[in-house]
Amino acid sequence: MANTKYLHYLEEMEHYDKDNRYMGASDLCNLICSDNVTFDNEKERKCIAAFIKQLDDNSTEVQGKAVQ
């Protein structure tokens, strides 16, 4: 279940709408911080790459969420 959520959140982080990008990052952050979910190395790399990409986003809100 967490695997499909994680993929959905990564897709949202690529969305054209800044609100979707922000919420995708927020939801992924919450999923990562939850105690009942673990990620393998490949999933961790994808998450890190998605957050790093958001550091160059046009929206300062999205950038701020990536920093968090």
PyMOL CGO cylinders between C-alpha atoms (Angstrom):
from pymol import cmd
from pymol.cgo import CYLINDER

trace = [
    CYLINDER, 0.00, 0.00, 0.00, 2.76, 2.45, 0.89, 0.3, 1, 1, 1, 1, 1, 1,
    CYLINDER, 2.76, 2.45, 0.89, 4.42, 1.58, -2.41, 0.3, 1, 1, 1, 1, 1, 1,
    CYLINDER, 4.42, 1.58, -2.41, 1.48, 2.87, -4.44, 0.3, 1, 1, 1, 1, 1, 1,
    CYLINDER, 1.48, 2.87, -4.44, 1.11, 5.97, -2.25, 0.3, 1, 1, 1, 1, 1, 1,
    CYLINDER, 1.11, 5.97, -2.25, 4.78, 6.75, -2.68, 0.3, 1, 1, 1, 1, 1, 1,
    CYLINDER, 4.78, 6.75, -2.68, 4.50, 6.52, -6.48, 0.3, 1, 1, 1, 1, 1, 1,
    CYLINDER, 4.50, 6.52, -6.48, 1.39, 8.69, -6.52, 0.3, 1, 1, 1, 1, 1, 1,
    CYLINDER, 1.39, 8.69, -6.52, 3.11, 11.37, -4.42, 0.3, 1, 1, 1, 1, 1, 1,
    CYLINDER, 3.11, 11.37, -4.42, 6.14, 11.36, -6.71, 0.3, 1, 1, 1, 1, 1, 1,
    CYLINDER, 6.14, 11.36, -6.71, 3.82, 11.89, -9.69, 0.3, 1, 1, 1, 1, 1, 1,
    CYLINDER, 3.82, 11.89, -9.69, 2.09, 14.76, -7.90, 0.3, 1, 1, 1, 1, 1, 1,
    CYLINDER, 2.09, 14.76, -7.90, 5.46, 16.38, -7.26, 0.3, 1, 1, 1, 1, 1, 1,
    CYLINDER, 5.46, 16.38, -7.26, 5.88, 16.60, -11.06, 0.3, 1, 1, 1, 1, 1, 1,
    CYLINDER, 5.88, 16.60, -11.06, 2.40, 18.09, -11.68, 0.3, 1, 1, 1, 1, 1, 1,
    CYLINDER, 2.40, 18.09, -11.68, 2.02, 21.36, -13.57, 0.3, 1, 1, 1, 1, 1, 1,
    CYLINDER, 2.02, 21.36, -13.57, -0.05, 22.90, -10.74, 0.3, 1, 1, 1, 1, 1, 1,
    CYLINDER, -0.05, 22.90, -10.74, 2.04, 24.25, -7.88, 0.3, 1, 1, 1, 1, 1, 1,
    CYLINDER, 2.04, 24.25, -7.88, -0.61, 23.25, -5.32, 0.3, 1, 1, 1, 1, 1, 1,
    CYLINDER, -0.61, 23.25, -5.32, -0.40, 19.62, -6.45, 0.3, 1, 1, 1, 1, 1, 1,
    CYLINDER, -0.40, 19.62, -6.45, 3.41, 19.75, -6.31, 0.3, 1, 1, 1, 1, 1, 1,
    CYLINDER, 3.41, 19.75, -6.31, 3.24, 21.18, -2.79, 0.3, 1, 1, 1, 1, 1, 1,
    CYLINDER, 3.24, 21.18, -2.79, 0.72, 18.61, -1.55, 0.3, 1, 1, 1, 1, 1, 1,
    CYLINDER, 0.72, 18.61, -1.55, 2.63, 15.76, -3.18, 0.3, 1, 1, 1, 1, 1, 1,
    CYLINDER, 2.63, 15.76, -3.18, 5.76, 16.84, -1.32, 0.3, 1, 1, 1, 1, 1, 1,
    CYLINDER, 5.76, 16.84, -1.32, 3.84, 17.28, 1.92, 0.3, 1, 1, 1, 1, 1, 1,
    CYLINDER, 3.84, 17.28, 1.92, 2.17, 13.87, 1.66, 0.3, 1, 1, 1, 1, 1, 1,
    CYLINDER, 2.17, 13.87, 1.66, 5.45, 12.17, 0.76, 0.3, 1, 1, 1, 1, 1, 1,
    CYLINDER, 5.45, 12.17, 0.76, 7.16, 13.86, 3.69, 0.3, 1, 1, 1, 1, 1, 1,
    CYLINDER, 7.16, 13.86, 3.69, 4.43, 12.61, 6.03, 0.3, 1, 1, 1, 1, 1, 1,
    CYLINDER, 4.43, 12.61, 6.03, 4.75, 9.10, 4.61, 0.3, 1, 1, 1, 1, 1, 1,
    CYLINDER, 4.75, 9.10, 4.61, 8.52, 9.12, 5.05, 0.3, 1, 1, 1, 1, 1, 1,
    CYLINDER, 8.52, 9.12, 5.05, 8.22, 10.34, 8.63, 0.3, 1, 1, 1, 1, 1, 1,
    CYLINDER, 8.22, 10.34, 8.63, 5.67, 7.70, 9.63, 0.3, 1, 1, 1, 1, 1, 1,
    CYLINDER, 5.67, 7.70, 9.63, 7.00, 4.86, 11.75, 0.3, 1, 1, 1, 1, 1, 1,
    CYLINDER, 7.00, 4.86, 11.75, 5.33, 2.02, 9.88, 0.3, 1, 1, 1, 1, 1, 1,
    CYLINDER, 5.33, 2.02, 9.88, 6.92, 2.58, 6.45, 0.3, 1, 1, 1, 1, 1, 1,
    CYLINDER, 6.92, 2.58, 6.45, 10.43, 1.69, 5.31, 0.3, 1, 1, 1, 1, 1, 1,
    CYLINDER, 10.43, 1.69, 5.31, 12.04, 2.48, 1.97, 0.3, 1, 1, 1, 1, 1, 1,
    CYLINDER, 12.04, 2.48, 1.97, 14.70, 0.54, 0.13, 0.3, 1, 1, 1, 1, 1, 1,
    CYLINDER, 14.70, 0.54, 0.13, 17.67, 2.30, -1.46, 0.3, 1, 1, 1, 1, 1, 1,
    CYLINDER, 17.67, 2.30, -1.46, 15.99, 2.75, -4.84, 0.3, 1, 1, 1, 1, 1, 1,
    CYLINDER, 15.99, 2.75, -4.84, 12.90, 4.38, -3.33, 0.3, 1, 1, 1, 1, 1, 1,
    CYLINDER, 12.90, 4.38, -3.33, 15.07, 6.61, -1.16, 0.3, 1, 1, 1, 1, 1, 1,
    CYLINDER, 15.07, 6.61, -1.16, 17.04, 7.79, -4.20, 0.3, 1, 1, 1, 1, 1, 1,
    CYLINDER, 17.04, 7.79, -4.20, 13.84, 8.61, -6.09, 0.3, 1, 1, 1, 1, 1, 1,
    CYLINDER, 13.84, 8.61, -6.09, 12.46, 10.59, -3.14, 0.3, 1, 1, 1, 1, 1, 1,
    CYLINDER, 12.46, 10.59, -3.14, 15.69, 12.50, -2.64, 0.3, 1, 1, 1, 1, 1, 1,
    CYLINDER, 15.69, 12.50, -2.64, 15.90, 13.32, -6.35, 0.3, 1, 1, 1, 1, 1, 1,
    CYLINDER, 15.90, 13.32, -6.35, 12.30, 14.57, -6.36, 0.3, 1, 1, 1, 1, 1, 1,
    CYLINDER, 12.30, 14.57, -6.36, 12.93, 16.86, -3.36, 0.3, 1, 1, 1, 1, 1, 1,
    CYLINDER, 12.93, 16.86, -3.36, 16.18, 18.16, -4.84, 0.3, 1, 1, 1, 1, 1, 1,
    CYLINDER, 16.18, 18.16, -4.84, 14.40, 18.96, -8.10, 0.3, 1, 1, 1, 1, 1, 1,
    CYLINDER, 14.40, 18.96, -8.10, 11.81, 20.96, -6.16, 0.3, 1, 1, 1, 1, 1, 1,
    CYLINDER, 11.81, 20.96, -6.16, 14.52, 23.19, -4.74, 0.3, 1, 1, 1, 1, 1, 1,
    CYLINDER, 14.52, 23.19, -4.74, 14.59, 24.86, -8.20, 0.3, 1, 1, 1, 1, 1, 1,
    CYLINDER, 14.59, 24.86, -8.20, 10.80, 25.15, -8.44, 0.3, 1, 1, 1, 1, 1, 1,
    CYLINDER, 10.80, 25.15, -8.44, 9.21, 28.46, -9.51, 0.3, 1, 1, 1, 1, 1, 1,
    CYLINDER, 9.21, 28.46, -9.51, 7.01, 28.47, -6.41, 0.3, 1, 1, 1, 1, 1, 1,
    CYLINDER, 7.01, 28.47, -6.41, 8.63, 29.51, -3.13, 0.3, 1, 1, 1, 1, 1, 1,
    CYLINDER, 8.63, 29.51, -3.13, 6.05, 27.45, -1.23, 0.3, 1, 1, 1, 1, 1, 1,
    CYLINDER, 6.05, 27.45, -1.23, 7.11, 24.30, -3.09, 0.3, 1, 1, 1, 1, 1, 1,
    CYLINDER, 7.11, 24.30, -3.09, 10.76, 25.15, -2.50, 0.3, 1, 1, 1, 1, 1, 1,
    CYLINDER, 10.76, 25.15, -2.50, 10.07, 25.63, 1.21, 0.3, 1, 1, 1, 1, 1, 1,
    CYLINDER, 10.07, 25.63, 1.21, 8.35, 22.26, 1.46, 0.3, 1, 1, 1, 1, 1, 1,
    CYLINDER, 8.35, 22.26, 1.46, 11.32, 20.60, -0.25, 0.3, 1, 1, 1, 1, 1, 1,
    CYLINDER, 11.32, 20.60, -0.25, 13.65, 22.19, 2.29, 0.3, 1, 1, 1, 1, 1, 1,
    CYLINDER, 13.65, 22.19, 2.29, 11.54, 20.89, 5.14, 0.3, 1, 1, 1, 1, 1, 1,
]
cmd.load_cgo(trace, "trace")
